[in-house]
Amino acid sequence: MRPSELPTGDSPARGDAQGLPFPVVREVGLFAPFDWLAKGAADLAGNPAASIFYGSCFAFMGVLLSVVFSHAYHLTSALVCGFLLLGPFLSLGLYDLSRRREAGESPMLAHSLTAGQHNAGAIGVFAVVLIIIFLVWARASLVVFALFYTSEMPSVSRFVEQVVSLENVEFLMAYALVGFIFASLVFGASVVAIPLMLDRRQDAVTSMLASLIALGRNPGPMLVWAVLIVLLTVAGFTTLFLGLIVLMPLIGHATWHAYRALVEPMPAP
């Protein structure tokens, strides 16, 4: 989308009129995600203070996740899902910063904190859908544990020991499969959904369908993008969450450029 097509100032995103056309999804190259990261890095460098603010919020979420893990490690998969679910919503502000920078405007933290309010209804519906997925995922995690640990739950240290030593391979495979299914569902439904709802007044169902179509038309690039997100997130976790302060804003800004690459601009009225 050309800068002239972007909403300016405090005006709502394009698409306030009824009868929006269905988003046109494009095909991209296999290594396009690296270009998105490069553009995201430029946005991060151009908005360091605001971006680091959001990164600090992600780091705080990571600390909370580790605390909960120490008391309910059997919900690890679902808790990671919760982190991934909250990520796109917390990244709304990052999308807004990238959006304003792309339009040649001055990115402002205060403005980004209220990003998406013009389409709060659709974003709220999307949030409910993801919360339902989170609850089902949490229940599925408990079921897997119940099937393999019929007597009593092992201690945290014992559980970690079993994971590292691959002592209970059947459990690990089942747990990983359940996590993969739900993570794929969340990723497929949200890859461009929230940027789309932010940029236009698009409804939640259409935005999720557009995300799934983007995944279906670009399986290779989306796999590369998913792997990059996982690797960067894991890197952030392994640095005592300090890495999240920079890496999560990088992913957030890059996601905006992923949306720009995957979805055709709205035709001029």
Backbone bond lengths (Angstrom), bond angles and torsions (degrees), N, CA, C in turn:
res aa  C-N    CA-C-N  psi(-1)  N-CA   C-N-CA  omega(-1)  CA-C   N-CA-C  phi
1 M - - - 1.463 - - 1.515 109.49 -
2 R 1.298 117.95 133.46 1.449 121.36 179.95 1.519 109.29 -73.16
3 P 1.355 117.49 150.38 1.453 120.22 179.56 1.514 113.09 -53.08
4 S 1.332 117.29 -33.55 1.462 120.27 -179.07 1.512 112.23 -67.30
5 E 1.350 116.59 -18.19 1.457 119.97 -178.71 1.517 111.82 -88.22
6 L 1.338 116.01 -10.12 1.451 119.72 -176.00 1.513 110.62 -81.61
7 P 1.353 117.79 149.05 1.440 120.44 173.73 1.512 110.04 -66.55
8 T 1.287 116.67 147.70 1.453 120.85 -178.49 1.507 110.62 -117.38
9 G 1.360 114.00 160.89 1.449 119.59 177.12 1.504 111.93 57.23
10 D 1.333 115.50 -137.82 1.450 121.09 -178.74 1.512 111.87 -97.84
11 S 1.327 117.13 12.73 1.455 119.83 -179.65 1.509 109.93 -69.43
12 P 1.335 117.98 150.60 1.451 120.28 178.92 1.508 111.34 -67.19
13 A 1.323 115.46 163.54 1.455 120.20 179.67 1.510 110.03 -66.27
14 R 1.329 114.62 160.13 1.455 119.21 178.20 1.506 109.77 -63.57
15 G 1.307 115.98 148.46 1.452 119.25 177.27 1.506 113.05 107.59
16 D 1.335 117.93 16.96 1.450 119.78 178.65 1.523 111.55 -68.68
17 A 1.314 116.76 -25.30 1.457 119.89 179.77 1.515 110.55 -69.00
18 Q 1.329 116.24 154.74 1.459 120.91 178.54 1.525 109.79 -75.84
19 G 1.307 116.73 163.81 1.450 121.31 176.84 1.513 114.13 72.95
20 L 1.326 117.57 41.15 1.459 120.23 178.60 1.522 110.55 -64.82
21 P 1.311 117.84 140.98 1.468 119.55 175.76 1.523 110.19 -69.76
22 F 1.332 115.83 153.74 1.459 119.35 177.93 1.528 108.34 -67.86
23 P 1.321 117.86 135.29 1.466 120.41 -178.65 1.530 111.99 -57.24
24 V 1.314 115.70 136.61 1.462 121.32 177.41 1.525 108.30 -91.36
25 V 1.322 116.12 119.72 1.464 121.53 -176.49 1.525 110.01 -94.97
26 R 1.315 115.69 135.00 1.460 121.39 -179.40 1.530 110.98 -102.03
27 E 1.316 115.23 161.30 1.454 121.36 170.93 1.525 108.65 -94.93
28 V 1.328 115.66 142.50 1.464 120.44 -179.40 1.524 109.03 -125.48
29 G 1.322 115.81 167.48 1.456 120.89 -179.82 1.517 112.29 -73.49
30 L 1.310 116.16 161.14 1.461 121.86 -176.42 1.520 112.47 -58.46
31 F 1.323 116.92 -38.12 1.462 120.38 -175.71 1.529 112.67 -101.21
32 A 1.320 116.82 17.75 1.469 121.11 176.78 1.528 112.64 -56.69
33 P 1.346 119.84 -36.22 1.468 119.49 179.69 1.527 114.06 -55.31
34 F 1.325 117.87 -29.75 1.463 119.40 178.29 1.528 110.62 -69.22
35 D 1.324 116.58 -33.16 1.467 120.75 175.10 1.520 110.10 -67.53
36 W 1.338 116.53 -38.68 1.462 119.85 177.50 1.526 110.44 -62.16
37 L 1.325 116.27 -41.55 1.463 119.69 179.03 1.526 111.14 -64.91
38 A 1.329 116.90 -38.56 1.465 120.10 178.82 1.528 110.62 -63.43
39 K 1.321 116.51 -43.21 1.463 120.24 177.80 1.526 110.76 -68.09
40 G 1.335 116.21 -36.14 1.458 119.86 176.58 1.515 111.65 -64.23
41 A 1.331 116.68 -37.94 1.461 120.79 177.82 1.527 110.53 -64.37
42 A 1.333 116.54 -36.85 1.466 120.34 177.70 1.523 110.46 -65.54
43 D 1.329 116.98 -40.30 1.465 120.55 177.35 1.525 110.64 -65.08
44 L 1.333 116.04 -40.52 1.463 120.53 179.02 1.521 110.53 -62.26
45 A 1.332 116.23 -43.29 1.464 120.19 178.59 1.526 111.43 -67.28
46 G 1.331 116.47 -30.31 1.456 120.49 -179.49 1.514 113.91 -81.79
47 N 1.334 117.06 -17.38 1.472 121.72 -179.73 1.529 109.44 -135.35
48 P 1.327 118.61 57.77 1.468 119.59 -171.79 1.520 114.74 -63.14
49 A 1.321 117.54 -45.78 1.462 119.65 -174.88 1.524 111.69 -64.77
50 A 1.335 116.47 -50.51 1.466 119.99 -179.08 1.523 111.01 -64.28
51 S 1.326 116.89 -40.35 1.462 120.37 -179.06 1.521 111.03 -65.08
52 I 1.331 116.94 -42.52 1.466 120.68 179.93 1.523 110.69 -65.52
53 F 1.323 117.18 -31.30 1.468 119.82 176.05 1.521 109.98 -58.66
54 Y 1.330 116.18 -48.38 1.461 119.56 179.37 1.528 110.91 -67.51
55 G 1.330 116.73 -36.55 1.455 119.43 177.14 1.514 112.04 -62.38
56 S 1.325 116.83 -37.12 1.464 120.81 177.81 1.524 110.95 -65.01
57 C 1.324 116.49 -35.49 1.469 120.17 176.42 1.524 110.40 -63.94
58 F 1.324 116.63 -40.73 1.463 120.55 177.14 1.525 110.67 -63.62
59 A 1.326 116.83 -42.04 1.462 120.47 179.80 1.526 110.52 -62.35
60 F 1.323 116.44 -40.32 1.465 120.42 177.68 1.523 110.47 -63.11
61 M 1.328 116.43 -40.19 1.464 120.21 175.95 1.522 110.72 -60.86
62 G 1.325 116.88 -39.12 1.454 120.66 178.81 1.512 112.04 -63.41
63 V 1.328 116.62 -40.37 1.464 120.56 177.51 1.525 110.29 -62.84
64 L 1.322 116.76 -44.13 1.466 120.14 177.71 1.521 110.67 -60.80
65 L 1.320 116.43 -39.63 1.459 121.19 179.57 1.521 110.72 -61.29
66 S 1.320 116.76 -41.80 1.463 120.11 -179.55 1.522 111.46 -67.27
67 V 1.328 116.20 -35.05 1.464 119.83 178.32 1.520 110.66 -66.25
68 V 1.328 115.89 -44.59 1.463 119.89 178.93 1.523 110.50 -64.72
69 F 1.342 116.97 -38.25 1.465 120.87 179.66 1.521 111.12 -57.97
70 S 1.332 116.61 -38.90 1.461 119.59 -177.56 1.520 112.33 -66.83
71 H 1.338 117.25 -17.06 1.461 121.01 -179.99 1.526 112.98 -111.57
72 A 1.326 117.36 -19.78 1.478 120.36 -177.57 1.524 109.26 -146.54
73 Y 1.338 115.71 61.53 1.457 119.30 -175.81 1.517 112.76 -64.93
74 H 1.357 117.71 -21.35 1.458 120.15 179.55 1.528 111.94 -67.43
75 L 1.321 115.95 -12.65 1.466 120.04 177.78 1.529 111.65 -101.02
76 T 1.333 116.11 16.64 1.462 119.94 -175.72 1.519 112.18 -53.28
77 S 1.323 116.20 -50.26 1.463 120.20 -178.15 1.520 111.03 -58.68
78 A 1.321 116.36 -45.64 1.459 120.00 -179.64 1.524 111.51 -68.45
79 L 1.333 116.49 -34.47 1.455 119.55 179.28 1.526 110.91 -68.00
80 V 1.327 115.72 -39.69 1.462 119.36 174.91 1.521 109.49 -62.00
81 C 1.340 115.44 -39.78 1.466 120.04 175.77 1.522 110.01 -59.03
82 G 1.338 116.24 -43.33 1.453 119.85 179.10 1.516 111.95 -60.04
83 F 1.327 116.05 -39.67 1.464 120.67 176.80 1.525 110.18 -62.07
84 L 1.343 115.33 -44.35 1.463 120.11 -179.86 1.526 111.47 -68.25
85 L 1.340 116.24 -32.02 1.460 119.74 179.41 1.519 111.23 -69.66
86 L 1.333 115.56 -43.76 1.456 119.22 -178.54 1.526 111.55 -71.47
87 G 1.326 115.97 -25.93 1.456 120.31 -177.42 1.516 114.77 -52.65
88 P 1.337 118.41 -53.76 1.469 119.14 -178.73 1.522 113.41 -60.26
89 F 1.342 117.34 -34.50 1.464 119.53 -179.00 1.527 110.63 -73.95
90 L 1.341 116.18 -40.85 1.455 119.32 176.61 1.526 110.44 -66.44
91 S 1.331 115.58 -28.14 1.467 120.59 179.89 1.520 112.95 -78.89
92 L 1.320 118.36 -5.02 1.463 120.61 177.11 1.522 111.01 -51.31
93 G 1.327 115.45 -43.90 1.453 119.63 179.21 1.514 112.52 -63.90
94 L 1.336 116.19 -36.58 1.462 120.49 178.12 1.522 110.70 -66.81
95 Y 1.345 116.01 -39.85 1.466 119.48 176.84 1.523 110.07 -60.73
96 D 1.330 115.60 -41.04 1.462 119.62 -178.55 1.526 110.79 -65.83
97 L 1.330 116.93 -39.25 1.462 120.03 177.97 1.528 110.65 -61.49
98 S 1.333 116.16 -44.54 1.467 119.96 179.01 1.523 111.02 -65.77
99 R 1.307 115.24 -38.70 1.467 121.05 -178.46 1.523 111.48 -63.76
100 R 1.318 116.14 -44.82 1.462 120.38 -179.76 1.530 110.95 -69.69
101 R 1.315 116.01 -38.29 1.468 119.29 178.15 1.525 110.26 -63.94
102 E 1.323 116.28 -39.88 1.463 121.03 177.89 1.522 111.42 -63.16
103 A 1.326 116.44 -33.14 1.462 121.40 -179.43 1.522 112.65 -81.38
104 G 1.341 116.57 -1.82 1.451 119.78 -179.58 1.510 112.77 82.17
105 E 1.336 117.26 13.34 1.457 121.69 178.92 1.522 109.80 -94.91
106 S 1.308 115.78 169.73 1.457 121.01 179.10 1.528 109.54 -86.08
107 P 1.335 118.38 114.09 1.467 120.30 178.52 1.523 110.28 -65.43
108 M 1.334 116.57 132.92 1.453 121.08 -178.29 1.524 109.94 -129.95
109 L 1.328 116.00 133.27 1.458 120.92 179.31 1.520 110.67 -60.56
110 A 1.336 116.94 -44.37 1.463 120.29 -177.74 1.524 111.05 -58.50
111 H 1.323 116.61 -42.20 1.465 120.05 179.58 1.522 110.80 -67.59
112 S 1.322 116.74 -38.85 1.465 120.14 -177.15 1.526 112.45 -67.33
113 L 1.329 116.94 -25.60 1.467 120.28 -178.69 1.523 112.18 -66.94
114 T 1.316 116.95 -21.87 1.470 120.53 179.21 1.525 111.27 -110.73
115 A 1.309 117.16 15.75 1.467 120.69 -180.00 1.520 110.35 -61.29
116 G 1.297 115.70 138.38 1.458 120.49 177.89 1.510 115.06 92.15
117 Q 1.338 117.82 -4.52 1.461 118.76 -177.38 1.531 111.87 -66.80
118 H 1.339 117.27 -23.32 1.460 120.31 178.57 1.522 111.55 -70.16
119 N 1.331 117.48 -16.80 1.467 121.65 179.23 1.521 109.68 -132.24
120 A 1.330 115.15 39.69 1.462 120.92 -175.09 1.525 112.25 -61.86
121 G 1.328 117.68 -33.09 1.460 120.49 -178.87 1.516 112.09 -62.15
122 A 1.333 116.51 -49.47 1.467 120.60 -179.56 1.518 111.17 -65.57
123 I 1.324 116.68 -42.14 1.461 120.33 179.37 1.525 110.29 -64.72
124 G 1.340 116.40 -35.96 1.458 120.25 176.86 1.517 112.33 -64.83
125 V 1.331 116.60 -41.26 1.471 120.60 177.06 1.522 110.25 -61.73
126 F 1.320 115.74 -43.06 1.462 120.20 178.70 1.525 110.68 -62.00
127 A 1.329 116.32 -39.46 1.465 120.47 178.41 1.522 110.94 -62.07
128 V 1.329 116.89 -41.45 1.471 120.64 178.99 1.525 110.54 -62.01
129 V 1.329 116.71 -42.38 1.471 120.67 178.92 1.522 110.43 -59.91
130 L 1.332 116.67 -45.10 1.458 119.80 -179.00 1.525 111.81 -69.00
131 I 1.319 117.44 -33.83 1.465 120.43 176.77 1.522 110.37 -64.21
132 I 1.324 116.62 -40.57 1.469 120.39 177.44 1.528 110.12 -61.96
133 I 1.333 116.37 -43.62 1.467 119.98 177.21 1.524 110.20 -60.25
134 F 1.328 116.53 -41.92 1.462 121.10 179.24 1.526 111.19 -60.62
135 L 1.321 117.21 -44.85 1.464 120.89 -178.94 1.526 111.34 -65.31
136 V 1.331 116.11 -41.09 1.469 119.52 178.12 1.524 110.04 -65.89
137 W 1.325 116.34 -40.05 1.461 120.63 178.84 1.530 110.57 -62.57
138 A 1.318 116.53 -43.17 1.465 120.15 178.52 1.523 110.71 -60.89
139 R 1.326 116.96 -42.29 1.462 120.86 178.51 1.525 110.69 -65.16
140 A 1.321 116.88 -42.06 1.464 120.21 178.96 1.525 111.14 -62.76
141 S 1.327 117.04 -37.06 1.461 120.54 178.02 1.522 110.79 -62.79
142 L 1.318 116.20 -42.58 1.464 120.42 178.68 1.521 111.22 -64.15
143 V 1.321 116.80 -39.16 1.467 120.82 179.91 1.524 110.57 -63.24
144 V 1.331 116.97 -43.17 1.465 120.33 179.42 1.522 110.44 -61.97
145 F 1.327 116.66 -43.58 1.465 119.57 177.79 1.521 110.89 -62.99
146 A 1.324 116.67 -41.65 1.466 120.28 -178.49 1.524 111.76 -64.02
147 L 1.324 117.36 -32.74 1.464 121.08 -179.39 1.523 112.19 -71.29
148 F 1.324 116.92 -32.44 1.466 120.03 -175.06 1.526 113.43 -103.23
149 Y 1.320 117.52 -19.08 1.463 120.79 177.44 1.520 107.70 -122.19
150 T 1.323 115.18 80.68 1.471 120.88 -172.91 1.518 113.33 -79.21
151 S 1.314 118.47 -23.94 1.462 120.41 -176.78 1.522 111.49 -91.87
152 E 1.324 116.67 -66.32 1.462 120.38 178.95 1.519 109.96 -150.36
153 M 1.300 115.10 156.74 1.459 120.35 -179.18 1.524 109.19 -76.74
154 P 1.336 117.75 136.60 1.464 119.49 176.51 1.523 110.70 -71.18
155 S 1.323 115.77 161.68 1.459 119.65 176.61 1.524 109.37 -67.69
156 V 1.325 115.62 167.12 1.463 119.74 -179.98 1.523 110.78 -59.60
157 S 1.343 116.15 -46.07 1.464 119.96 -178.89 1.521 111.37 -63.20
158 R 1.341 115.92 -40.22 1.462 119.95 179.58 1.528 110.80 -67.01
159 F 1.315 116.58 -39.14 1.459 120.61 179.22 1.526 110.63 -64.37
160 V 1.333 116.68 -45.70 1.466 120.62 178.84 1.523 110.15 -61.66
161 E 1.329 116.11 -39.20 1.471 120.58 178.50 1.524 110.86 -61.62
162 Q 1.325 116.39 -42.08 1.462 120.53 179.25 1.525 111.40 -65.28
163 V 1.314 116.46 -38.10 1.466 120.34 179.72 1.523 110.49 -66.56
164 V 1.327 116.23 -47.42 1.466 120.88 -177.39 1.523 111.53 -65.08
165 S 1.332 116.43 -39.49 1.467 120.56 -176.64 1.528 113.01 -87.10
166 L 1.340 116.49 -1.32 1.475 121.22 -177.67 1.524 111.03 55.42
167 E 1.321 115.34 37.88 1.461 120.76 -176.98 1.523 112.23 -69.76
168 N 1.323 116.21 -34.35 1.465 120.59 -177.63 1.528 108.15 -119.14
169 V 1.322 115.81 73.54 1.461 121.47 -173.43 1.523 111.94 -62.91
170 E 1.332 117.04 -39.57 1.465 120.26 -178.62 1.522 110.85 -60.85
171 F 1.327 115.59 -43.24 1.462 119.66 178.66 1.523 110.69 -63.29
172 L 1.338 116.33 -46.17 1.460 120.29 -178.53 1.519 111.55 -60.43
173 M 1.333 116.53 -39.99 1.460 120.27 179.82 1.523 111.00 -66.68
174 A 1.335 116.70 -43.19 1.462 120.57 179.72 1.526 110.91 -65.60
175 Y 1.333 116.07 -43.29 1.459 120.83 -178.70 1.526 110.47 -65.82
176 A 1.343 115.57 -42.15 1.463 119.95 179.31 1.523 111.08 -65.72
177 L 1.332 117.05 -37.92 1.464 120.80 179.92 1.523 110.84 -64.47
178 V 1.329 116.36 -45.56 1.467 120.42 178.68 1.527 109.98 -61.52
179 G 1.330 116.13 -45.56 1.455 119.80 179.30 1.513 112.38 -62.21
180 F 1.333 116.53 -40.23 1.465 120.96 -179.87 1.524 111.08 -63.67
181 I 1.328 116.53 -42.05 1.465 120.46 -178.84 1.525 110.77 -61.90
182 F 1.327 115.94 -49.19 1.465 119.17 -177.72 1.528 111.42 -70.47
183 A 1.336 117.29 -38.93 1.464 119.88 178.98 1.525 110.70 -63.66
184 S 1.326 116.51 -39.37 1.468 120.54 178.25 1.523 110.70 -64.23
185 L 1.333 116.00 -39.60 1.458 120.58 179.03 1.523 110.77 -63.64
186 V 1.328 116.12 -45.87 1.462 120.38 179.64 1.526 110.69 -64.09
187 F 1.320 116.43 -45.80 1.466 120.30 -179.28 1.522 110.93 -62.96
188 G 1.336 116.24 -45.73 1.455 119.92 -178.25 1.514 113.23 -62.92
189 A 1.332 116.66 -36.05 1.463 120.46 -177.18 1.519 113.19 -81.98
190 S 1.332 117.52 -16.60 1.461 119.04 -171.47 1.520 114.76 -120.81
191 V 1.333 118.43 2.29 1.463 119.97 -171.85 1.528 112.73 -57.62
192 V 1.340 118.62 -37.49 1.472 120.53 175.82 1.526 111.69 -129.49
193 A 1.326 117.57 6.45 1.465 120.84 -171.50 1.524 113.18 -62.20
194 I 1.324 117.10 -53.11 1.462 119.09 -175.42 1.530 111.94 -70.42
195 P 1.336 120.18 -42.86 1.472 117.73 173.54 1.524 112.40 -57.44
196 L 1.328 116.76 -35.57 1.465 120.77 179.12 1.520 110.81 -66.80
197 M 1.335 117.07 -42.26 1.461 120.21 179.07 1.520 111.49 -70.40
198 L 1.329 116.85 -28.34 1.457 120.45 176.99 1.523 110.95 -73.77
199 D 1.317 116.48 -42.89 1.457 121.59 -174.78 1.523 112.54 -75.03
200 R 1.330 116.40 -31.90 1.463 121.60 179.80 1.523 108.11 -132.38
201 R 1.291 116.74 168.20 1.461 119.08 175.25 1.530 108.01 -91.01
202 Q 1.317 114.96 59.51 1.461 121.73 -177.65 1.526 108.72 -87.44
203 D 1.332 116.67 144.81 1.462 119.36 179.73 1.521 110.47 -76.37
204 A 1.333 116.02 165.60 1.463 121.65 -174.31 1.522 112.38 -66.67
205 V 1.328 117.18 -42.95 1.468 120.44 -177.21 1.525 110.52 -63.10
206 T 1.328 116.47 -47.14 1.464 120.27 178.82 1.520 111.04 -61.05
207 S 1.323 116.61 -40.42 1.465 120.67 -179.34 1.522 111.21 -64.73
208 M 1.335 116.97 -40.99 1.464 120.01 178.29 1.521 111.23 -68.08
209 L 1.329 116.65 -39.69 1.466 119.87 177.63 1.529 110.82 -63.16
210 A 1.325 116.22 -40.63 1.466 120.05 177.96 1.526 110.52 -62.03
211 S 1.329 116.38 -38.39 1.464 120.48 177.68 1.521 111.21 -63.84
212 L 1.326 116.02 -44.44 1.466 120.07 179.77 1.531 111.20 -64.90
213 I 1.334 116.33 -37.49 1.467 119.97 177.32 1.527 110.20 -66.10
214 A 1.337 116.25 -40.61 1.467 119.93 177.61 1.525 110.56 -60.27
215 L 1.326 115.67 -39.64 1.466 120.24 177.52 1.523 110.88 -66.35
216 G 1.337 116.33 -42.75 1.455 120.44 -178.47 1.517 113.59 -67.45
217 R 1.326 116.63 -34.31 1.468 120.24 -178.67 1.528 112.76 -85.03
218 N 1.309 115.90 -17.05 1.466 119.63 -177.14 1.526 111.12 -132.72
219 P 1.326 118.52 56.91 1.469 119.81 -176.27 1.525 113.18 -60.82
220 G 1.339 116.71 -40.01 1.462 119.98 179.75 1.517 112.92 -64.85
221 P 1.344 118.11 -56.63 1.462 120.07 178.42 1.528 113.01 -59.44
222 M 1.339 117.40 -36.93 1.453 119.73 179.70 1.524 111.51 -68.20
223 L 1.334 116.84 -34.18 1.461 119.97 175.44 1.524 110.13 -65.83
224 V 1.329 115.98 -43.94 1.469 119.95 177.16 1.521 110.26 -60.61
225 W 1.326 116.78 -43.34 1.465 121.95 -179.32 1.530 110.63 -64.02
226 A 1.324 116.84 -43.63 1.462 120.64 179.53 1.527 110.96 -63.33
227 V 1.327 116.65 -42.76 1.471 120.52 179.23 1.524 110.49 -63.54
228 L 1.322 117.15 -41.50 1.465 120.43 178.31 1.522 111.18 -62.71
229 I 1.328 116.81 -42.14 1.464 120.39 178.75 1.521 110.32 -61.76
230 V 1.334 116.48 -45.26 1.468 120.70 -179.68 1.527 110.38 -62.96
231 L 1.330 117.22 -46.47 1.462 120.75 -178.12 1.527 111.47 -62.85
232 L 1.324 116.79 -43.40 1.463 120.09 179.81 1.522 111.23 -67.18
233 T 1.332 116.45 -38.62 1.464 119.94 178.88 1.520 110.97 -66.82
234 V 1.328 116.64 -44.18 1.468 120.50 177.81 1.525 110.43 -61.67
235 A 1.331 116.66 -41.08 1.465 120.27 177.51 1.522 110.45 -60.06
236 G 1.330 116.10 -39.19 1.457 119.61 177.81 1.511 112.68 -65.45
237 F 1.331 116.58 -37.90 1.460 121.03 179.72 1.523 111.54 -69.94
238 T 1.333 116.46 -36.35 1.465 119.76 -175.81 1.525 112.94 -77.03
239 T 1.314 117.84 -5.01 1.466 121.48 176.89 1.526 110.12 -104.92
240 L 1.336 115.22 33.18 1.469 120.87 -177.79 1.525 110.80 57.09
241 F 1.326 115.31 34.45 1.459 124.44 175.41 1.526 113.86 73.88
242 L 1.326 117.37 -5.28 1.464 119.45 179.86 1.524 111.02 -65.92
243 G 1.324 116.49 -34.78 1.455 119.55 179.56 1.511 113.25 -63.58
244 L 1.347 116.16 -25.43 1.461 119.79 179.88 1.525 111.50 -63.09
245 I 1.325 116.21 -25.84 1.462 120.42 -177.70 1.525 110.98 -60.12
246 V 1.322 116.38 -32.55 1.466 121.07 179.50 1.523 111.83 -103.63
247 L 1.334 116.74 -40.30 1.461 120.32 -172.22 1.523 113.27 -71.51
248 M 1.326 118.39 -36.34 1.460 119.38 -179.80 1.526 112.25 -69.67
249 P 1.350 119.51 -41.57 1.471 118.11 172.46 1.529 112.08 -61.21
250 L 1.330 116.79 -35.38 1.464 119.87 177.26 1.524 110.57 -60.55
251 I 1.336 116.45 -45.58 1.465 120.54 178.50 1.524 110.46 -64.59
252 G 1.331 116.36 -41.44 1.462 120.14 -179.15 1.519 112.42 -61.86
253 H 1.322 116.30 -48.69 1.467 119.72 178.35 1.526 110.71 -63.03
254 A 1.332 116.42 -40.55 1.464 120.25 -179.53 1.524 111.20 -64.94
255 T 1.332 116.67 -33.04 1.461 120.36 179.09 1.523 111.04 -63.19
256 W 1.329 116.51 -36.84 1.466 119.29 176.16 1.523 110.61 -60.29
257 H 1.312 116.69 -42.08 1.464 120.31 -179.82 1.527 111.17 -73.40
258 A 1.324 117.21 -26.57 1.467 120.03 172.62 1.523 109.53 -63.91
259 Y 1.323 115.47 -43.77 1.469 120.27 177.25 1.520 110.85 -60.85
260 R 1.319 117.21 -44.14 1.461 121.18 -179.87 1.533 111.07 -61.19
261 A 1.324 115.90 -37.60 1.461 119.59 -177.92 1.520 112.07 -76.72
262 L 1.326 116.97 -32.40 1.463 121.13 -172.77 1.523 113.78 -88.97
263 V 1.322 118.00 -25.97 1.466 121.48 -175.04 1.526 110.28 -116.04
264 E 1.328 115.29 128.48 1.465 121.03 178.00 1.530 110.01 -63.71
265 P 1.340 117.69 144.45 1.462 120.03 174.93 1.526 110.46 -62.34
266 M 1.321 115.79 154.16 1.459 119.42 174.99 1.521 109.50 -66.70
267 P 1.322 117.83 140.03 1.467 119.54 177.60 1.519 110.67 -63.67
268 A 1.309 115.77 144.68 1.462 120.16 179.13 1.518 109.79 -63.50
269 P 1.341 118.07 138.75 1.472 120.54 -179.50 1.519 111.62 -66.48
